[in-house]
């Protein structure tokens, strides 16, 4: 095996019911407190202390022998003491921050500092001769005028003029005489100071002009001109440009936080909030931990999210909530200086990866804090949903690119909209198809149906083979990395991708069978290493039925139009948990809410890999697979094995009994399932009415229609849909005539 690339997220401190509208659109589920330190030497974890006691009956069992040196006995604490000390360890704050203690974070901080300040210096260095110097020449005369005017007003005591005029208007002679004497004294003193200062300045200027070297004279002139330029610059057009965008950022105080909770109704007459820790900076924002009044819960704060943000005078997209597991009334807030979801996450690290181990988590994006979010597709199915042009396809494609970079992962890729986004996967995909319209002699829907049947047979075979493997090869009857990479066993990890799945599910002829097969795969296949990833922009019950959606263990919702749609994608009850993808903005491209892939739900700003990037990755993946000898299927021109040359007409004719002029559709389906269970088995598992509808939809393109057929059952007349032998015979004759004519 060649070496596998390990991903390490690059540190970048700069990093950069419509009814209520109060539900938190994207709750933060990341832990920000320091990691608990492990117990010190001599301590053991709670519940394990009994195991540390020596076995006095059998010294040799503990590795002791007669005459051997004996280590001093290890100090053992009872569980209550160990738990108490462990709690104290968790409560201690770190002496130094991680960027000081940890070598990797120190290195990341140094890189950021060099990158940041070199960019700032370079920005101003380029603009000094081209922008700043002309501005100085233009603004310095205005600055000299402002300076001289300010000195004149100071010498003449202009600031007291208003008081003197007020005394005149009030005809208060005593007050006016007092102010006049005060002005005369001020003007006399300030005039002397200004005269002396002007004389000293003139002498200094003449001395500098006569005696100072030219470089010092030029420096003095430049300093004076720059000072006058700064003074003369308009308020809306400063002399020096900003090398970086300045975002709205205010110091957050306890008064602001208390005001926000009062406005949100989270305080009572008798109780207000408490601060167990001081408010402080945390990255590009503020960290605030509060204890709500007794009886108030984290869920109350979650529902009041919008009002809390308004009370702090910031956008809801800047306020994130964490739940504290130690107390139901403790809430941790992270208040971002700007909307972190509008900041692009950057290019995918897959662009620099030589290969990926799909058995391990791989980089998919970052969260709102810029922390890496690792994805995995093992043992689960993933549903991706969003409105158009929000990054749905790009998000799903990044996962497929990671799978492509593992040469031992088999890929099935089908794109219902036939867009260019998935075309280059033809380099590596075992099976691939685009759209629903036949082209160049290939029916993509038929190809998908054949691939689904192929996968279903493979999954059923895997279950049997894994249960029959020896224990030393397959200890728990589950797929392992070694088994998946054994070419003789032929059970590789498989990723089945269907983009715009609603196009296939609503197909008039094969939609029902495609749905049945996909439900089977999503429910059963992940346990044997076959993962299913579907994406859709229409997650309604008609285009993407709930019987398929509910089989996906993981859900990813990018921006949608309403909270009801968000609940459909993420699963019932997600809105009440504070997950609402309809609150995401148009500017949040590639940003979604992830649920079910891990224990926590949270935000993912997926990495970007555009069309050119995808081509680069897939070209590298194709070369890797060719070197490993794992290219197969459509990627090398292997045509799927033909199931049978018979059509649905021939199969129905084969199961018709002699002398049967009319037969119910559901009876025919049961017979077809016995004839070819791999093809018609899913139909037989349906309810009677859908079972008959599946046969009707399959026969309709061939000109065979169904009608009501009456039969007597247990003395009663029963009417059900069925077909006539004559209609079937006519359709077969017409088909054969066309075939002969062709």
C-alpha positions in Angstrom: 0.0 0.0 0.0 1.2 3.5 -0.8 1.3 6.1 1.9 -2.0 7.8 2.8 -2.1 11.5 3.1 -3.2 12.8 6.5 -5.1 16.0 6.6 -4.3 18.7 9.2 -6.4 21.8 9.1 -4.3 24.9 8.5 -4.5 27.4 11.3 -5.6 30.9 10.3 -6.3 33.2 13.2 -7.4 35.9 10.7 -9.8 33.5 9.1 -11.0 34.6 8.2 -43.4 28.1 11.7 -42.4 31.4 10.1 -44.8 31.9 13.1 -42.2 33.0 15.6 -38.9 33.6 13.7 -37.2 33.3 17.1 -35.8 29.8 16.6 -32.0 29.7 16.4 -31.2 29.1 12.7 -27.8 27.4 13.3 -26.9 26.5 16.9 -23.2 26.0 17.7 -22.4 22.6 19.0 -18.7 22.8 19.5 -17.0 22.7 22.8 -14.9 25.7 23.6 -13.7 24.9 27.1 -10.2 23.5 27.6 -9.9 19.8 27.3 -10.0 18.1 30.6 -6.6 17.1 31.8 -6.0 13.5 32.8 -5.5 12.6 36.4 -2.0 13.0 37.7 0.4 10.2 38.5 -0.9 7.7 40.9 -4.5 8.4 40.0 -6.8 6.1 38.1 -10.1 6.6 36.3 -13.3 6.2 38.3 -14.6 2.6 38.3 -11.1 1.2 37.5 -9.5 1.5 40.9 -10.5 -2.0 42.0 -8.6 -3.5 39.1 -5.3 -1.9 40.3 -5.3 -3.9 43.6 -2.6 -6.7 43.5 -3.6 -10.3 43.5 -2.0 -11.5 46.7 -2.8 -15.1 46.0 -0.7 -15.2 42.8 2.3 -12.9 42.8 3.6 -14.3 39.5 0.4 -13.3 37.8 1.5 -9.7 38.4 4.9 -10.3 36.8 6.7 -10.7 40.2 9.2 -13.4 40.9 11.1 -14.3 44.0 14.0 -12.0 44.5 12.9 -9.5 41.8 12.9 -5.8 42.7 9.5 -4.6 43.7 8.2 -1.2 42.7 6.7 0.9 45.4 2.9 0.3 45.6 0.9 2.6 43.5 -1.4 5.0 45.4 -5.0 4.1 44.8 -7.9 6.4 45.5 -11.5 5.4 46.1 -14.0 6.4 43.3 -15.4 9.3 45.1 -12.0 11.0 45.6 -10.9 10.2 42.1 -14.1 11.7 40.6 -13.7 14.8 42.9 -10.1 15.3 41.7 -11.0 14.7 38.0 -13.8 17.4 38.4 -11.2 19.8 39.8 -8.9 19.0 36.9 -11.6 19.9 34.4 -12.4 23.1 36.2 -8.8 24.4 36.0 -8.2 27.0 33.3 -5.0 26.7 31.3 -2.1 28.8 32.4 -1.1 29.7 28.8 -3.2 29.7 25.7 -2.9 26.9 23.2 -1.1 29.1 20.6 1.7 29.6 23.2 1.9 26.0 24.4 1.4 23.9 21.3 4.1 23.8 18.7 1.7 23.4 15.8 -0.3 26.4 16.9 2.8 28.5 17.5 4.0 27.7 14.0 0.5 28.6 12.6 0.5 31.9 14.5 4.0 32.7 13.2 3.0 32.0 9.7 -0.1 34.1 10.1 1.8 37.0 11.6 4.4 37.0 8.8 1.7 36.7 6.2 -0.5 39.4 7.7 2.1 42.1 8.5 4.0 41.5 5.2 0.8 42.1 3.4 0.1 45.3 5.3 3.6 46.6 4.8 3.5 45.8 1.1 0.0 47.3 0.7 1.2 50.7 2.0 4.6 50.5 0.3 3.0 50.3 -3.1 0.6 53.2 -2.4 3.2 55.5 -0.8 4.5 57.1 -4.1 1.4 56.6 -6.2 -1.4 57.5 -3.8 -0.3 58.9 -0.5 2.2 61.5 -1.8 -0.3 63.2 -4.2 -2.8 63.2 -1.3 -0.3 64.9 1.0 0.4 67.6 -1.6 -3.3 68.2 -2.1 -4.4 68.1 1.6 -1.4 69.9 3.3 -2.5 73.5 2.3 -5.9 72.9 3.8 -4.2 71.5 6.9 -2.0 74.6 7.2 -5.1 76.8 7.0 -6.9 74.7 9.6 -3.9 74.8 11.9 -3.4 78.5 11.7 -7.1 79.1 12.1 -7.2 77.0 15.2 -4.2 78.9 16.7 -5.9 82.2 15.9 -9.1 81.1 17.6 -7.2 79.9 20.6 -5.2 83.2 20.9 -8.3 85.3 20.5 -10.3 83.2 23.0 -13.0 82.5 20.4 -14.5 79.7 22.6 -15.7 82.3 25.1 -17.4 84.5 22.5 -20.8 82.8 23.0 -20.8 83.4 26.7 -20.0 87.1 26.2 -22.8 87.5 23.7 -25.2 85.7 26.0 -24.3 88.2 28.8 -25.0 91.1 26.4 -28.3 89.6 25.3 -29.3 89.2 29.0 -28.2 92.8 29.8 -26.0 91.4 32.6 -23.3 94.1 32.8 -21.5 92.5 35.7 -21.2 89.2 34.0 -20.1 90.8 30.8 -17.3 92.9 32.5 -16.1 89.8 34.3 -15.9 87.8 31.0 -14.2 90.7 29.2 -11.5 91.0 31.9 -11.0 87.2 31.7 -10.7 87.4 27.9 -8.2 90.2 28.0 -6.0 88.3 30.5 -6.2 85.1 28.3 -5.4 87.0 25.1 -2.4 88.7 26.6 -1.0 85.5 27.9 -1.8 83.4 24.8 -0.4 86.1 22.6 2.9 86.1 24.4 3.0 82.3 24.2 2.2 82.3 20.5 4.8 85.0 19.7 7.5 83.1 21.6 6.5 79.8 20.0 6.6 81.4 16.5 10.0 82.9 17.2 11.4 79.7 18.4 9.9 77.8 15.5 11.3 80.3 13.0 14.8 80.1 14.6 14.7 76.3 14.6 13.6 76.2 11.0 16.4 78.6 9.9 18.9 76.6 11.9 17.7 73.3 10.3 17.8 74.9 6.8 21.4 76.2 7.3 23.1 73.5 9.4 21.2 70.2 9.0 22.2 67.7 6.3 19.9 67.4 3.3 18.4 64.0 4.4 17.4 65.5 7.8 15.9 68.6 6.1 13.9 66.4 3.7 12.7 64.2 6.6 11.6 67.3 8.5 9.7 68.7 5.5 8.1 65.3 4.8 7.1 65.0 8.5 5.6 68.6 8.5 3.8 68.0 5.2 2.4 64.6 6.3 1.2 66.2 9.6 -0.5 69.0 7.7 -1.9 66.4 5.2 -3.4 64.4 8.0 -5.0 67.5 9.5 -6.3 68.7 6.2 -7.8 65.3 5.0 -11.6 65.2 4.8 -13.2 63.0 7.4 -14.7 60.6 4.8 -11.4 60.4 2.8 -8.5 59.8 5.1 -5.0 60.2 4.0 -3.9 56.6 4.7 -6.0 53.7 3.3 -6.9 50.7 5.3 -4.9 47.6 4.4 -7.8 45.3 5.5 -11.5 45.6 5.9 -12.6 46.9 9.3 -15.7 45.2 10.6 -18.1 46.5 13.1 -16.8 45.5 16.5 -17.7 46.9 19.8 -16.6 46.0 23.3 -19.2 43.7 24.8 -20.1 44.6 28.4 -22.2 42.9 31.1 -24.7 45.7 30.8 -25.3 44.9 27.2 -25.8 41.2 27.9 -28.2 41.9 30.8 -30.1 44.3 28.6 -30.4 41.6 25.9 -31.8 39.0 28.3 -34.3 41.5 29.7 -35.5 42.4 26.2 -35.7 38.6 25.4 -37.8 37.9 28.5 -35.2 35.6 30.0 -35.1 37.4 33.4 -37.7 37.7 36.1 -38.6 40.4 38.7 -36.7 38.6 41.4 -33.8 37.2 39.4 -31.5 38.3 36.6 -28.6 36.5 34.9 -25.3 35.7 36.5 -21.8 35.5 35.0 -19.8 32.5 36.2 -16.8 33.7 34.1 -15.7 37.1 32.9 -16.6 38.2 29.4 -13.6 37.9 27.1 -12.4 37.8 23.6 -12.5 34.4 21.8 -11.0 34.4 18.4 -12.9 36.8 16.1 -15.6 37.4 18.7 -16.6 37.4 22.3 -17.3 34.5 24.6 -20.0 35.0 27.2 -21.2 32.4 29.7 -24.3 33.1 31.7 -26.5 31.3 34.2 -30.1 32.0 33.5 -32.6 32.5 36.4 -33.8 29.3 38.0 -36.5 27.7 35.9 -35.2 29.1 32.6 -33.5 26.6 30.3 -31.2 26.5 27.3 -34.2 25.8 25.1 -35.8 29.1 26.3 -32.6 30.9 25.2 -32.7 29.0 21.9 -36.3 30.2 21.2 -35.3 33.8 22.0 -32.3 33.8 19.7 -33.5 36.6 17.5 -34.5 38.8 20.5 -31.2 38.2 22.1 -29.4 39.3 19.0 -31.5 42.4 18.8 -30.8 43.2 22.4 -27.1 43.0 21.7 -27.6 45.2 18.6 -26.1 42.6 16.1 -27.3 40.3 13.4 -28.8 36.9 14.3 -26.1 35.3 12.1 -23.4 36.6 14.5 -24.9 35.0 17.7 -24.3 31.3 18.4 -25.4 29.3 21.4 -23.7 26.3 23.2 -25.4 24.1 25.7 -23.6 23.4 28.9 -24.0 19.7 29.9 -23.4 20.5 33.6 -26.4 22.7 34.1 -29.7 23.1 32.3 -29.7 26.9 32.9 -26.2 27.6 31.8 -25.7 29.0 28.3 -22.5 29.8 26.4 -22.7 32.5 23.7 -20.2 33.2 21.0 -20.7 36.6 19.5 -18.9 37.0 16.2 -17.5 40.4 15.1 -19.0 39.7 11.6 -21.2 37.2 9.9 -18.8 34.2 9.8 -21.0 32.2 7.4 -20.5 34.7 4.6 -16.8 34.1 4.6 -15.7 31.5 2.0 -14.1 28.4 3.5 -11.5 28.3 0.7 -10.3 25.6 -1.6 -10.6 21.9 -0.7 -7.5 20.3 0.8 -8.2 17.4 -1.6 -6.4 19.5 -4.3 -3.1 18.8 -2.6 -3.8 15.2 -1.5 -2.2 12.3 -3.3 -4.7 9.8 -2.0 -7.4 9.4 0.7 -8.2 6.6 3.0 -12.0 6.5 2.8 -12.1 4.4 6.0 -11.0 7.5 7.9 -12.7 11.0 8.2 -11.6 13.4 5.5 -11.9 17.2 5.3 -15.3 18.5 4.1 -15.3 22.0 5.3 -15.1 24.2 8.4 -17.5 25.4 11.0 -18.5 29.0 11.9 -15.3 29.3 14.0 -13.0 28.1 11.2 -12.4 24.7 12.8 -12.1 21.8 10.4 -15.2 19.6 9.9 -14.3 16.0 9.0 -16.8 13.9 7.1 -17.3 10.1 6.9 -19.6 8.0 4.8 -19.0 4.7 6.6 -22.1 2.8 7.6 -24.5 5.6 6.7 -26.5 7.2 3.9 -26.6 11.0 3.3 -29.4 13.2 2.0 -28.4 16.7 0.7 -31.2 19.2 0.0 -31.3 22.9 -0.9 -32.8 25.4 -3.3 -31.0 25.8 -6.6 -27.6 27.7 -6.7 -26.8 27.3 -3.1 -23.9 24.9 -3.5 -25.8 21.6 -3.1 -24.0 19.8 -6.0 -20.6 21.2 -5.0 -21.0 20.0 -1.4 -22.0 16.5 -2.5 -19.3 16.4 -5.2 -16.5 17.1 -2.6 -17.4 13.9 -0.8 -17.4 12.0 -4.1 -14.0 13.5 -4.9 -12.6 12.1 -1.6 -14.0 8.7 -2.5 -12.4 8.9 -6.0 -9.0 9.5 -4.4 -9.2 6.2 -2.6 -8.5 3.6 -5.4 -10.3 0.9 -3.4 -13.7 2.7 -3.4 -16.1 1.8 -6.2 -18.2 4.7 -7.5 -21.7 4.8 -9.0 -22.6 8.3 -10.2 -25.9 9.3 -11.7 -26.9 12.9 -12.4 -30.6 13.5 -13.1 -30.2 16.9 -14.6 -27.3 16.0 -16.9 -25.2 19.0 -15.9 -21.5 19.3 -16.5 -20.8 19.0 -12.8 -20.4 15.2 -12.8 -19.1 14.6 -16.3 -15.4 14.1 -15.4 -16.3 11.3 -13.0 -16.5 9.1 -16.1 -12.7 8.7 -15.6 -13.2 6.7 -12.4 -16.8 5.7 -12.0 -17.8 2.0 -12.2 -21.2 3.0 -13.4 -22.3 6.5 -14.5 -25.2 8.1 -16.3 -26.6 11.5 -17.1 -30.2 12.7 -17.4 -33.3 10.7 -18.3 -33.3 11.1 -22.1 -31.7 8.3 -24.2 -28.7 9.5 -26.2 -26.2 7.7 -28.4 -28.0 4.4 -27.9 -27.8 4.6 -24.1 -30.9 4.8 -21.9 -29.6 6.5 -18.6 -32.7 5.4 -16.7 -32.4 1.8 -17.8 -28.7 2.0 -17.0 -29.5 3.3 -13.5 -32.1 0.5 -13.0 -29.6 -2.1 -14.1 -27.0 -0.6 -11.7 -29.5 -0.7 -8.8 -30.3 -4.3 -9.5 -26.6 -5.0 -9.8 -25.9 -3.4 -6.4 -28.9 -5.1 -4.7 -27.6 -8.5 -5.8 -24.1 -7.5 -4.6 -25.4 -6.4 -1.2 -27.3 -9.6 -0.7 -24.2 -11.6 -1.7 -22.0 -9.6 0.7 -24.3 -10.5 3.7 -24.0 -14.2 2.9 -20.2 -14.1 2.2 -19.3 -12.1 5.2 -21.2 -14.4 7.5 -19.4 -17.4 6.0 -15.8 -16.0 6.2 -13.5 -17.5 8.9 -13.4 -15.6 12.2 -9.7 -14.8 11.8 -10.5 -13.0 8.6 -13.9 -11.5 9.6 -14.0 -11.5 13.4 -17.5 -9.9 13.8 -19.0 -10.7 10.5 -18.4 -7.1 9.4 -16.5 -5.6 6.5 -12.9 -4.5 7.4 -10.3 -2.4 5.5 -8.4 -5.6 4.7 -11.4 -7.4 3.3 -12.5 -4.3 1.3 -9.0 -4.1 -0.3 -8.7 -7.8 -1.2 -9.4 -8.0 -4.9 -10.1 -11.7 -4.7 -13.0 -11.1 -2.3 -14.3 -8.3 -4.4 -16.1 -6.4 -1.7 -14.8 -2.8 -1.9 -16.3 0.2 -0.2 -18.9 1.6 -2.6 -20.4 5.0 -2.9 -23.7 5.3 -4.8 -24.3 9.0 -5.7 -27.6 10.2 -7.3 -27.8 14.0 -7.9 -31.3 15.4 -8.6 -32.8 12.1 -7.5 -36.4 13.4 -8.1 -35.9 13.2 -11.9 -35.5 9.4 -11.6 -38.1 8.8 -8.9 -40.8 10.5 -11.0 -40.0 8.6 -14.1 -43.4 7.3 -15.5 -42.2 3.8 -16.3 -39.4 2.9 -13.9 -39.9 5.4 -11.1 -41.6 3.0 -8.7 -39.0 0.3 -9.1 -36.1 2.8 -8.8 -37.7 4.0 -5.5 -38.1 0.5 -4.2 -34.5 -0.4 -5.0 -33.1 2.8 -3.5 -35.1 2.4 -0.3 -33.6 -1.0 0.0 -30.0 0.2 -0.5 -30.3 3.2 1.8 -31.7 1.0 4.5 -29.6 -2.2 4.2 -26.5 -1.5 2.1 -24.4 0.7 4.4 -23.9 -2.1 6.9 -21.8 -4.0 4.3 -19.9 -1.0 3.0 -22.2 0.4 0.3 -23.1 4.0 1.1 -25.8 6.0 -0.6 -25.7 9.8 -1.2 -28.7 11.5 -2.8 -29.3 15.1 -3.4 -32.4 17.0 -4.4 -33.9 20.4 -4.7 -37.5 19.0 -4.3 -37.6 17.0 -1.0 -41.4 16.9 -1.0 -43.4 13.6 -0.7 -44.2 13.5 -4.4 -40.7 14.1 -5.8 -38.7 12.4 -3.0 -41.1 10.3 -0.9 -40.6 10.1 2.9 -40.0 6.3 2.6 -36.7 7.1 1.0 -35.8 10.2 2.9 -36.3 8.5 6.3 -33.8 5.8 5.4 -30.9 8.4 5.4 -29.1 8.4 8.7 -27.3 11.7 7.9 -28.9 14.9 6.5 -27.4 18.1 5.1 -29.6 21.1 4.5 -28.3 24.2 2.7 -30.6 27.2 2.3 -34.2 26.4 1.7 -37.4 28.5 1.3 -39.3 27.6 4.5 -38.8 26.0 7.8 -41.2 23.2 6.8 -38.8 22.2 4.0 -35.9 22.4 6.4 -37.7 19.9 8.7 -38.4 17.6 5.7 -34.7 17.5 4.9 -33.2 17.3 8.4 -36.0 15.2 9.8 -39.1 15.8 11.8 -38.5 17.7 15.0 -35.3 19.5 13.8 -37.0 22.9 13.9 -37.8 22.4 17.6 -34.2 21.6 18.1 -33.2 25.0 16.7 -32.2 23.7 13.3 -33.7 25.8 10.5 -32.0 26.0 7.2 -34.5 28.6 5.9 -32.7 31.2 8.1 -29.5 30.9 6.1 -29.0 33.8 3.7 -28.3 34.0 0.0 -24.8 35.0 0.8 -24.2 31.7 2.6 -23.1 29.7 -0.4 -22.1 26.2 0.4 -23.2 26.6 4.0 -25.6 24.0 5.5 -26.7 22.3 8.7 -25.4 18.8 9.2 -27.3 16.3 11.3 -26.7 12.6 11.9 -23.1 12.2 10.7 -21.8 12.5 14.3 -23.3 13.0 17.8 -23.4 16.8 17.3 -25.4 18.8 14.9 -23.8 21.9 13.5 -22.8 24.2 10.7 -20.6 23.2 7.8 -19.0 25.7 5.4 -18.0 23.2 2.8 -14.8 23.5 0.9 -14.9 24.6 -2.7 -13.7 22.5 -5.7 -14.9 24.0 -8.9 -15.0 22.3 -12.3 -11.2 22.7 -13.0 -10.3 21.6 -9.5 -12.5 18.5 -9.9 -10.9 17.6 -13.2 -7.5 17.9 -11.6 -8.5 15.6 -8.7 -10.2 13.1 -10.9 -7.3 12.9 -13.4 -5.0 12.1 -10.4 -7.6 9.6 -9.1 -7.8 7.8 -12.5 -4.0 7.5 -12.6 -4.0 6.2 -9.1 -6.7 3.6 -9.8 -4.9 2.5 -13.0 -1.7 2.0 -11.0 -3.6 -0.1 -8.4 -5.5 -2.0 -11.1 -9.0 -1.0 -9.7 -10.5 0.8 -12.7 -13.6 -1.1 -13.7 -17.0 -0.9 -15.2 -17.9 2.1 -17.4 -14.5 3.7 -16.8 -12.9 0.9 -18.9 -15.8 0.2 -21.2 -17.1 -2.9 -19.4 -20.8 -3.3 -20.3 -23.1 -4.6 -17.5 -24.0 -8.2 -17.8 -27.3 -8.6 -19.6 -29.9 -9.8 -17.2 -32.0 -11.4 -19.9 -33.1 -10.8 -23.5 -36.7 -11.0 -22.5 -38.8 -7.9 -22.0 -41.7 -7.3 -19.7 -44.1 -8.6 -22.4 -42.3 -11.9 -22.7 -42.2 -12.3 -18.9 -45.9 -11.7 -18.5 -46.6 -14.1 -21.4 -44.5 -16.7 -19.6 -46.5 -16.6 -16.4 -50.0 -16.5 -18.0 -51.7 -19.9 -17.5 -53.2 -21.8 -20.4 -56.7 -20.7 -21.1 -56.5 -17.6 -18.9 -58.1 -14.9 -20.9 -58.0 -12.2 -18.1 -55.7 -12.0 -15.1 -55.5 -9.6 -12.2 -52.4 -7.4 -12.2 -51.4 -8.2 -8.6 -51.6 -11.9 -9.4 -49.3 -11.5 -12.3 -46.8 -9.5 -10.2 -46.6 -12.4 -7.7 -46.0 -14.8 -10.5 -43.3 -12.5 -12.1 -41.6 -12.3 -8.7 -41.4 -16.1 -8.6 -40.1 -16.1 -12.2 -37.4 -13.5 -11.7 -37.1 -12.4 -8.1 -34.1 -10.2 -8.7 -36.1 -8.0 -11.1 -39.7 -8.2 -9.9 -39.1 -9.0 -6.2 -39.4 -5.3 -5.1 -42.8 -5.1 -6.8 -44.1 -8.1 -4.9 -43.2 -6.4 -1.6 -45.6 -3.5 -2.3 -49.1 -3.2 -1.1 -51.8 -4.6 -3.5 -52.7 -1.3 -5.1 -49.1 0.0 -5.7 -48.2 -3.5 -6.9 -50.8 -3.4 -9.6 -49.8 0.2 -10.5 -46.2 -0.9 -11.0 -47.2 -3.4 -13.6 -49.6 -1.0 -15.3 -46.8 1.6 -15.6 -44.4 -1.0 -17.0 -46.9 -2.3 -19.7 -48.3 1.1 -20.7 -45.4 2.1 -23.0 -45.9 -1.2 -24.9 -49.5 -0.5 -25.6 -51.0 -2.9 -23.0 -53.7 -1.2 -20.9 -55.5 -2.6 -17.8 -59.2 -2.7 -17.1 -61.6 -3.8 -14.4 -61.9 -7.6 -14.2 -64.6 -9.3 -12.1 -64.1 -12.6 -10.5 -66.1 -14.5 -7.9 -64.1 -15.1 -4.6 -65.7 -17.0 -1.7 -69.1 -16.4 -3.2 -68.6 -12.7 -3.6 -67.9 -10.7 -6.8 -64.5 -8.9 -6.6 -63.4 -6.2 -9.1 -59.7 -5.5 -9.6 -57.5 -4.1 -12.4 -56.0 -6.7 -14.8 -55.0 -7.4 -18.4 -56.4 -9.4 -21.3 -54.5 -12.1 -23.1 -55.6 -10.7 -26.4 -54.1 -7.3 -25.7 -50.8 -8.8 -24.6 -50.7 -11.0 -27.8 -51.4 -7.9 -30.0 -48.5 -6.0 -28.3 -46.0 -8.8 -28.8 -47.0 -9.2 -32.4 -46.6 -5.5 -33.1 -43.2 -5.5 -31.3 -42.0 -8.4 -33.4 -43.1 -6.8 -36.6 -41.2 -3.6 -35.8 -38.1 -5.7 -34.9 -38.3 -7.6 -38.1 -38.8 -4.4 -40.1 -35.9 -2.8 -38.5 
